[in-house]
């Protein structure tokens, strides 16, 4: 998807800059989504916003969240210096916060990490945290006012990613 560009008016020769947003946290699937967005969606001159959401009821240390997002932002800047990277930490309900930030920042592409759900765990425990994450990703894909991509790294030993969009579910992208 390196060639994914949003072209401006062909007559003026203006290339549109993309604003890509990735919802990040301290999970591996979130970091995989961030790196996938950086390497497959962003180009020189684009903006990458890393959004970390702190639940409203959680009184966690805000500096921990800020440190995490700033660390991830510095990784992105080191990997792709031509991309403008912004880190945001916002406290609020996850879904509503993502939807409002997509609209407010006029995001072109939203990238979300997906975790492989464990059917055994779901059977034993009923509902698991990963099914909650899957519902969140599904809702964002179907309702966000921009192209939304769910990204899941294939299991160890196989290369590539499973990509989900509004039009394609679990598409295997070898990259």
N, C-alpha and C positions, 0 to 999 in steps of 0.2 A: 504494500500500500504506500510505498515511498512516493509514488506519483500522485497521491491524493492531493489535489489542489482545488482551491476555490477561485476560479478565474473571475476577474473583474470585467469591465467593458473591453472587448477585444480591440475596438477602434482606438481607445486611449492607451492600450497596452498595460493597464494597471493590473497588477496581481493582487488579489485580495489576501490579506493576512488572516490566518485562522486563529481563533481563540479556542484552545483545547483545555478542557477541565478534567482532572482526574480526582476522584474521591479517594483519599489515602488514609490509612491507619497503620498500625504496627504489624499487620498480617502479611504473610508472604504473597498471597494472591493480590493484595493491594499493590505491593511493590512490583510484581510481575506486570500488572496493568499499567503502572506508571512507566516502566521501562519500555513496554510495548508501544505505548502512546508516543514516547520520545523517539523511538527508532522507526516507527511505521506511519505515524500520522503527522508529526511536526516537521516543518522545514525551516530553513533559515528565515528569520524575520517574524515567525509565528510567536504567539504567546501561549505559555503553558501555565495554567493555574492549578496548584495543588490545594485541594480543599479538605481540611480535617474537621470533622464535626464532633463536638463534645456534647453528649446527651444532657438535656436540661436538668435532670435530677441528679446528675453525677457531680459531686463537688471535688473533682480531681484537680490536681495541681496544674494550673494553666501553663506553667513553664515547661512541664513535660511535653505537652502537646505542641507548644511552640518550638521546643528543641527538636522534636521528631520532624515536624514539617520543614524547619529550616535545614536540618541535616539532609532530608530528601531533596530539597530544592538545590542544595549545593552539589549533590550527586548529579542532578540533571544538568546544572550549569557546566560541570566538568565534562560530562558526556557529550553535550551538544551546545557549545558556547554561543552559537548563532541564534538560539531560541531564548526569548525573554521569559524568565521564570518568576512566578509570583506565588507566595505561600500565604494561605488564609486559614485561620483557626476561628470557627464560629460555634457558639453554643446554641443548641436548639434541637428541635425534632429533625431527625435525619432526612426523611423524605421531603418535608416542607422546605427545609434549608437548601437542599440540592435544587429543587424546582425553582425557588426564588432566586438563587444565585445564577442559575442557567439564564433566566430571564434578565436579571439585573446586569450581568456581565456580557450579555449577548453572545453566549457560547456557541461556537460552530459545531464542535464535537465533544461529547461527554463520554469518558471512558471509565468503566467500572470493573473492578476485579471480581471474578466469580470463583467460588470454591466448589470443588466436587462434593456433592452431597453424599453422605453415607447412608445407603438404604438400610443397612443393618442397624445403625445408630437411630435412624428415624423409627424403625420398628420397635426397638427396645425402649427408647425414651419418648416416643410419641413425636413431638415436635422438637427439632433441634435448631441451634443457632444458625446453621448453614441454610436451613429451609427458609428462615426469616430473611437471610441475606439474598437468597434466590428470589424471593417475593419482591424484595426491594429493587433488585436489578431488573426483574421483569416489569415492574411498575414504571421504573425510569425509562426503560426501552420503549414502552408503549405510550407514555404520557409526556415525556420531555419535549420541549419545543426546539429540538436540534437532533442531529444524527447522534444516536446513543449506541455505544458498542460495549457489550459484555465480553471480557477477555478471561480465559482460563488456560493456564499453561498445562500442556499435556504432561502426563505422569513421567517420572524419571525413566530414561531409557528410550523414550520417543521424543523426537523434536517437534516443535510447532506449538500452535495455540488453537484452542476451540474458540471461535468467535460467534457471538450472537448479536443480531440486530433485529429491528422490527420485521424485516423481510426474510431473514435467514437465521435459523437456530442451529447451534453447534456445528458450524462450518469449520472444518479442519484446515487451518492455514499453516502450511509448512514453511517455517521461517526461523 
